[in-house]
Amino acid sequence: MIFLCLIFMVFLIFFIYKYLSSRSIFFLCTLTIGWILAYISFTLYLSKFNYYNIVNQFIDFGPGTWNRLVLGNFDVHTLIRLFNLGIILFYFSFLSFSISFISSLRSHPRLRFIYLGLGIVGIVQFLFYDPSLNLMLQDLAFKAGKMDLYEQWSHTGDIVFQVMNDTYLVLSLSLFLYHYIRYYQLRSIRDHTFYITISLLPLTFVHLFIFYWAPANFVRITFSKSFINYVQPSINLFLMEYRFFPLLAIGAIGIMLYNIYKFKANEARYSNINIITKKKIDTASLGIRAFTHAIKNHLLAIRSEAEYLQEKFADDEDALYSLKLITESCEQSFQSINQANDKLKQITLNIKAVPLDAPIEKAIQRFRSNLTNVEIHFEKTNSNILVYMDEDYINEVLNNILKNSVEALSNAGGSIWVSVNYVDQWGTISIRDNGPGIEAEHVEEIFTPFFSTKPSITNWGIGLSFCHKVITAHSGKIEVKSEVGKYTQFDILLPLVKRV
């Protein structure tokens, strides 16, 4: 069963590596390596002293395999060092992985100091449990008649490092929980954090179930240096004696598989929604070009006839007024058609590293001067967040979203809150209003071309389709959530360059 857990741990890494930064991948790999190293060296240590009754509870070794392990010429001190190294590496990597996971910085001196500090503590712990060092200290203490002092020092160190290692796990899981709560509004970040955390919990449980007592000092001196007492680990065999451990291992594997499946299913679902939306936009783009070409011909004919009639009835004021309305309506129709074509045509981006605030401030400035009963609040950060973007296109996206919010609030009034932030590898823009909201059944259709909840005959229903097209062209994400009568919020995620 343990081997199955190890296989699925490796599988988990390959499954989620593309969603993590290189630093997170490194610590996740070292976490797995540490656990495997601890398990294998622990098994070999037990086989060295023929603790078959213990090992058989973990792995049902055949007599032949067990005899080969028992007769293997393994250096005991090397096995102990590898075991302690694996345990310490597991705790170090678990906390380092959680820190790197919640950090959106590619590199920062503070993080390096944190990793360095954790590494130094790990080295101190490794030396504290080194068998040769302990034998030397025990021998010195025995000769000086200070064995009680050594035992007290060793017991105190055990307690300190045990509490510290448990604190690493608690702190790691707390960081994941904090990350989940803080970015709960961002669906992709929230789901990613949730499934990573839940997938790591079975591994943590199995580790604590087997190695809750580790690392440990396995050596004791005797009256002769040629003979060393190697301690049997203080494993609680209660659950294993009743063969419950295989059930626990199967349960842990089941949880990991289920969460991997759910995460993959959710990612596939939203990916399919994006693919379908993109296909609808591309189809609508072809349709609108064919449709508008025919409409333009009719509009040109109407405008031409209206201009002819204006010349013919130059003295008839009533006729001229009506003909002027006709020509103006034709011009407005031309503008609407051209706008629709522009929004759905092929996008060519000029990507640069741009401060995330720049297009937001421009978009807000366009609206503030004309607003009466709508207030726009912009929450800036103290950091200069750089993202990869085409500033003009992103500015147009923000104009579309702000325009929708302003129109939704125009009757009763209200407020719009715009905020920027950074999370993982993304720079984020959130636009939230306290307007009437969107019906739940309409939320997933909001980016579909020609879909609109507005009754206006001048609205084509392609503004948000344009937003979706632009953001996905930036390799970004755009999400919307709403509650009727309370709010509507758009979240835009763009690839982060760095935070200064």
Secondary structure, DSSP 8 states (H G I E B T S, - for coil): -HHHHHHHHHHHHHHHGGGS-HHHHHHHHHHHHHHHHHHHHHHHHHHHTT-HHHHHHHS---HHHHHHHHTS---HHHHHHHHHHHHHHHHHHHHHHHHHHH---S--HHHHHHHHHHHHHHHHHHHHT-HHHHHHHHHHHHHTT-HHHHHHHHHHHHHHHHHHHHHHHHHHHHHHHHHHHHTTTSHHHHHHHHHHHHHHHHHHHHHHHHHTT-S---EEE-SSTT-EEE-------HHHHTT-HHHHHHHHHHHHHHHHHHHHHHHHHHHHHHHHHHHHHHHHHHHHHHHHHHHHHHHHHHHHHHHHHHHHTTT-HHHHHHHHHHHHHHHHHHHHHHHHHHHHS------EEEETHHHHHHHHHHHHTT-SSEEEEEE--SS-EEEEE-HHHHHHHHHHHHHHHHHHHTTT-EEEEEEEEEETTEEEEEEEE-SS---HHHHTTTTSTT--S---TT--S-HHHHHHHHHHHTT-EEEEEEETTTEEEEEEEEEEEEE-
